[in-house]
Amino acid sequence: MIEPERQQTERSERPRSDRRGEGGGYGRRGQALTVVVDDRGIEAALRVFKKLVLKEGLLKDIKRHEHYEKPGDRKRRKTREAIRRRRRQAARTRVRFGPQE
């Protein structure tokens, strides 16, 4: 018996963790942060590492996972963060293009 051809949906080439539009940017989840120490020395590499940790939101993530968060509380927190993010974005667009009428 011949099997019917299955339609294959095209998937984007980006990893699954990158698909979120969040600037929380957990796009590197599962990958180690690497910083190369070069001519500039260990102090510069340490500064770069600290910037990467801050940008990735690792400390915030660790603190949030210290205690269990109920699903309802998590939903409320995510909603608050989304509202704050949208307000910030709207303020940036007002500064760039002026108030919209």
C-alpha positions in Angstrom: 0.0 0.0 0.0 1.3 3.4 -0.9 1.3 6.1 1.8 -0.1 9.5 0.9 2.4 12.3 0.9 2.5 14.2 4.1 2.7 18.0 3.9 5.7 19.3 5.7 5.3 22.7 7.3 8.2 24.9 6.8 9.9 25.9 10.0 12.0 28.9 10.6 15.7 28.4 11.0 15.8 30.1 14.4 15.9 28.0 17.5 12.7 27.7 19.4 13.9 29.8 22.3 14.6 32.8 19.9 11.0 32.9 18.7 9.8 34.9 21.6 9.7 38.6 21.0 10.8 39.3 24.5 13.8 41.5 25.1 14.3 39.2 28.2 16.1 37.5 25.5 16.4 34.1 26.6 17.6 33.3 23.1 20.7 31.6 24.4 18.9 29.3 26.9 20.9 26.1 27.2 24.1 27.6 25.9 27.0 28.7 28.1 28.1 32.3 28.1 31.6 32.5 26.9 34.0 35.4 27.2 37.5 35.3 25.7 40.3 36.9 27.6 42.5 38.7 25.1 45.0 41.5 25.1 42.8 43.8 27.2 43.2 41.5 30.2 40.9 39.8 32.7 39.3 43.0 34.0 37.9 43.8 30.5 36.7 40.2 30.1 35.0 40.4 33.5 33.2 43.6 32.5 32.0 42.0 29.3 30.8 38.9 31.2 28.9 41.1 33.7 27.2 42.9 30.8 26.3 39.6 29.2 24.8 38.3 32.4 22.8 41.5 32.9 21.6 41.5 29.3 20.5 37.8 29.4 18.6 38.5 32.6 20.2 35.6 34.4 20.2 37.1 37.9 16.6 38.1 37.6 15.8 34.6 36.5 17.7 33.0 39.4 16.0 35.3 41.9 12.6 34.5 40.5 13.2 30.8 40.7 14.2 31.0 44.4 10.6 30.4 45.5 7.7 28.7 43.9 5.4 31.1 42.0 1.7 30.1 41.7 0.4 30.0 38.1 -2.0 32.9 38.8 0.8 35.0 40.2 2.9 34.2 37.3 0.2 35.3 34.9 -0.3 38.6 36.7 3.4 39.2 36.7 3.7 38.5 33.0 0.7 40.8 32.3 2.3 43.6 34.4 5.6 43.2 32.5 3.9 43.3 29.2 2.0 46.5 30.1 5.3 48.1 31.3 7.1 47.0 28.1 4.3 48.5 25.9 4.3 51.7 27.8 8.0 52.0 27.5 7.8 51.3 23.7 5.0 53.9 23.3 7.1 56.5 25.1 10.0 55.8 22.9 7.9 56.2 19.7 6.4 59.5 21.1 9.9 60.8 21.7 11.1 59.9 18.2 8.1 60.9 16.1 6.2 63.3 18.4 2.7 62.8 19.8 0.2 61.1 17.4 -3.1 62.8 16.9 
